[in-house]
Amino acid sequence: MANQEAMKTIAELGYNDVTEVLEMDDEEVAQRIETIATDAVRAIMGGQGINYVMPSRANNNQKYIPELDRIVLLNAVKTRAFDSLSSVRKTAIMTRVFQLIHQVVRKRIHVTKRDLFYTDVKLFTKQEEVGCFIAAQRLYVWPAANLLASRVLPWLRLVPQSDAVLDDVACMVGCTRTSLNVVASDKGVVVGCVTFLEDGDFIDCTRMGVGGKAIPSLVNKITDIKGTAQFVLLVEKEAAFMRLAEDRFYQRYPCVIVTGKGQPDVGTRQFVRAVKDALNVPILGLFDSDPYGLKILSVYMSSSKNMSYDSASLTCPDIKWLGLRPTDLDRYKIPEQCRLPMTAEDIETGRRLLQADFITKNEAWVKELRLMLDTKVKAEIQALSNFGFQYLTEVYLPQKLERGDWI
Amino acid sequence: MANQEAMKTIAELGYNDVTEVLEMDDEEVAQRIETIATDAVRAIMGGQGINYVMPSRANNNQKYIPELDRIVLLNAVKTRAFDSLSSVRKTAIMTRVFQLIHQVVRKRIHVTKRDLFYTDVKLFTKQEEVGCFIAAQRLYVWPAANLLASRVLPWLRLVPQSDAVLDDVACMVGCTRTSLNVVASDKGVVVGCVTFLEDGDFIDCTRMGVGGKAIPSLVNKITDIKGTAQFVLLVEKEAAFMRLAEDRFYQRYPCVIVTGKGQPDVGTRQFVRAVKDALNVPILGLFDSDPYGLKILSVYMSSSKNMSYDSASLTCPDIKWLGLRPTDLDRYKIPEQCRLPMTAEDIETGRRLLQADFITKNEAWVKELRLMLDTKVKAEIQALSNFGFQYLTEVYLPQKLERGDWI
């Protein structure tokens, strides 16, 4: 496999205005939170009130780094003051979330946002939103916070977005979002030529039947990744994964087959990155030939904007686009009735993607997307079923791999 | 574990007016379809046209069998005639689906509805719907159908529901829906004290890390289920599953922990049934204390109405309701702020459930549901996080299990 660019660190590239966070273990996160809390208490005792200082995640503090092909944060900071009407709510919520995360990492467990939500359910208007009414008795579990509680209590019927709060907390601690041990539902699966330890259990993905191994949200429990795979085959949707798994495609072409079942969760994205790093193999992407497929591909590649502070552990900038590509439609003679007309929304999304950094940096990708937009036609991976249900594994992929047909 | 009722067959119970289907292997399904096709060709040659006769799946042909606690089909039949304006479309579509299923079982592979859809994509208006334009050249793969094609061709721009068509095909063949090898996306996961072979691979669910083993949609690839589990803990939602898996709950209480992540797919339901049959252990259900939780519980127990012909392989009538039950809210002193008011829709659903067979047959369940409706309060499993993130695994479940507190 050629065309793999050496990955450089941000420092080596000469960017010194960039904020990035680190993977931290439970102990480190706990210590950082204790420091933050002690500083806060000291500030209160000194009559200054709480001021949380953290990297700004605003659009104008985000930057696309072409060499890394991902979005990172610059080094502007924002301050959340408790004695300001505009930020008192968020400051109080962050205090509560610091306390909860401290509990979680001290116990070395993982929880969901929903678990956090249930520490005070009536304050949350919907699942996506976290609000906190800091009940004084809750704060006893975290002694340093008791002092805060008495001052914070009256202010706290608050409902900002939980993801934003967790992102702020991670940025301020200086750790990845995963290091907070707050995980989402996992949904990715894997089969193929890779083994690893998961919480001490030896997992051999060549022997995971046809259903595969569920990729945990708790990716930091995965260690010792090894294997004979020569590439990762990253599949957008589960149906293609199922075909590949049932046909044991990896026995003929040594690879790791992963799907995030559409829009990938954080666990799947981290897993793909971890496998890539451990095995040092390229990633070949099998996605629908439509703007939505490209958007999902870009999430694997460049992360999403609101998690740019954490993009290093989540992204694989050099994913190769194997298929299904717009030029494949004619090359593989996909019949008219298996092509779908793009909707107005598809076309609009496609036009916006033409400006996206992950497209513009690669002339071959630009050409493919232009062809899609010119023909106004899209197609799904499963359109290949038109030639037979196993055409994907027996003809299409073998031809692609033998010709090195990816861009 | 007490209270397990011996399961009787429908014949033993004296019902002779009931239609049920069988698990069939690929060869049997293929042969049945060939017989159906040969009969159809013979009818056409005899000048009678095609008449497909199959069990009716209409509401008035469905019956709840209290002893089995599931819905079955009675023995009324319906006829789909090709020479009738009202049924020509469905008859033609069934012909095409017979042909496709014949290909699939002959190749011994599994496909998704989407794969079927892509044999003629432009004819399907949405994924849930199957339409067929039988292209004559497609029919060459199944010689007996060629004759049909020339007559059927002009009629076939059709869009009925694919699930209904597949259910009709299964009923007419006399096999379970799974025997057709058309599978949905799988989403269930399992950990715990059970081992099995999956497509020949030995799977030990005590060594599946924290993410667990993905349950395949292709459950007929699972054989040799063994294990030391004393019960199946069936969990509605993934967050509770994650807690149980990370805490390795099954090491302290030997059990199999399964979740279908909300509304379960067919694969998960069949897997639970297969584990129950193989290990002969009770199933304890951990669901939200709300009407939606009860509805999901009922899907595991009594199947859904449109699959009543196939309920034997899918249902577990004697699931015990362990929690979270309406009476638990006071017993476990769930604080007010972790209880949620029922919406008007919740209350309406709850009232309808009061009439449902799976509730009325158990006085204790009726009482619980009445309490929910009287108090107009619901609560989720994760409300227990209010007492600590591990309260579920360290206090609630151990107490429930030691007291035998299920109904």
Interface residues (C-beta under 8 A of the other chain):
Chain A: Q103 V104 K107 I109 H110 V111 T112 R114 D115 F117 Y118 T119 D120 V121 K122 L123 F133 V183 S185 D186 K187 V189 E198 D199 G200 D201 F202 I203 R207 M208 G209 V210 G211 G212 K213 A214 I215 P216 S217 L218 K221 I222 E238 A239 M242 R243 E246 D247 K261 G267 E336 Q337 C338 R339 L340 E380 Q382 A383 L384 S385 N386 F389 Q390
Chain B: Q103 V104 K107 I109 H110 V111 T112 R114 D115 F117 Y118 T119 D120 V121 K122 L123 F133 V183 S185 D186 K187 V189 E198 D199 G200 D201 F202 I203 R207 M208 G209 V210 G211 G212 K213 A214 I215 P216 S217 L218 K221 I222 E238 A239 M242 R243 E246 D247 K261 E336 Q337 C338 R339 L340 E380 Q382 A383 L384 S385 N386 F389 Q390
